[in-house]
Amino acid sequence: MEIPLNQVLNPTNEQRQEMIRNSLETAGRPEDYEYIVRLLSPPPDITNYAQPGELKGVKIGVIGGGLAGLSAAFELRKLGADITILEANDSRIGGRVYTYYFDAEGKYYNEFGAHRIPVTHQTTWHYINLFGLNTLPLTLRKRNNFLYVHNTRLRTTDSIEQILYPLYNLTPQEQNTPWPELNDYAFLYPMLQLPLISVQS
Ligand SMILES: Cc1cc2nc3c(=O)[nH]c(=O)nc-3n(C[C@H](O)[C@H](O)[C@H](O)COP(=O)(O)OP(=O)(O)OC[C@H]3O[C@@H](n4cnc5c(N)ncnc54)[C@H](O)[C@@H]3O)c2cc1C
């Protein structure tokens, strides 16, 4: 799938902050804003802890070339360390972030791993902004997407209730709840049950 550049829609930091505040207002939890931002923000830059070049000549092995390993290597390089990333997969790096290309030109691709970047993920956005990466609005159930569950392949336009519900041990109330509502309920209900906690800085 080739995506025209005019569809790239990275929110600015201010837009993201507004989206978080609006969502929390809607959920009746505006007081969570500061906690969320503090918990999900990157720590102060590594050069606050050591000087650039301070690790020159020091050899460091990072195990795993997923997001965590690559970020650790990137940050440690700022201090001049000699980094070797030890990655078990000999065909690619990225771990559970996996962009699969269907053609040699890289025109048609899809994300087989992580692809949703919540506006709250401050650290991910820090690197997106730093490296000037493009993001796109998420398309989900409005399109004719494929689902593959319990060895059953279907499309989001199929009658999910009739095909998928019998595969699960649902309560009568769940059986009578349309899929979009049940989906929202499954994601939101456990979160809304979380108690408010005070996070000390
Ligand atoms: C299908 C799917 C969808 C997802 N969707 C989202 C999403 O939309 N949004 C989101 O935020 N997150 C999503 N996630 C989660 C996200 O992908 C992960 O949290 C994140 O990529 C983890 O990064 P990591 O570096 O900690 O681990 P990994 O990406 O798992 O990286 C670990 C790396 O270490 C390597 N390794 C393991 N053991 C060894 C060893 N002994 N020696 C050498 N190398 C080793 C592995 O090969 C791998 O490359 C999704 C995950 C999956 C699988």
The ligand as a Gaussian input file, in Angstrom:
#p B3LYP/6-31G(d) Opt

LIG

0 1
 C        1.248000      -8.361000      16.937000
 C        1.716000      -7.288000      17.908000
 C        1.093000      -6.061000      17.893000
 C        1.508000      -5.064000      18.767000
 N        0.896000      -3.866000      18.705000
 C        1.364000      -2.854000      19.445000
 C        0.861000      -1.561000      19.237000
 O        0.005000      -1.363000      18.374000
 N        1.340000      -0.542000      19.997000
 C        2.332000      -0.747000      20.938000
 O        2.751000       0.222000      21.595000
 N        2.839000      -1.979000      21.146000
 C        2.387000      -3.019000      20.416000
 N        2.930000      -4.248000      20.561000
 C        3.981000      -4.414000      21.587000
 C        5.323000      -3.905000      21.089000
 O        5.609000      -4.449000      19.821000
 C        6.401000      -4.350000      22.090000
 O        6.073000      -3.871000      23.386000
 C        7.774000      -3.825000      21.765000
 O        8.092000      -3.958000      20.381000
 C        8.766000      -4.602000      22.629000
 O       10.084000      -4.165000      22.350000
 P       11.264000      -4.870000      23.119000
 O       12.539000      -4.338000      22.537000
 O       11.073000      -4.739000      24.577000
 O       11.123000      -6.420000      22.809000
 P       11.149000      -7.197000      21.368000
 O       10.608000      -6.347000      20.272000
 O       10.515000      -8.520000      21.618000
 O       12.680000      -7.370000      21.115000
 C       13.457000      -8.362000      21.722000
 C       14.543000      -8.754000      20.745000
 O       15.460000      -9.583000      21.432000
 C       15.791000     -10.684000      20.619000
 N       16.209000     -11.739000      21.523000
 C       15.449000     -12.399000      22.416000
 N       16.203000     -13.247000      23.124000
 C       17.477000     -13.112000      22.671000
 C       18.710000     -13.715000      23.017000
 N       18.789000     -14.637000      23.985000
 N       19.817000     -13.334000      22.357000
 C       19.743000     -12.384000      21.386000
 N       18.593000     -11.779000      21.016000
 C       17.475000     -12.142000      21.664000
 C       14.523000     -10.968000      19.830000
 O       14.803000     -11.660000      18.637000
 C       14.013000      -9.551000      19.559000
 O       14.518000      -9.015000      18.358000
 C        2.556000      -5.294000      19.705000
 C        3.185000      -6.541000      19.705000
 C        2.780000      -7.526000      18.812000
 C        3.485000      -8.859000      18.830000

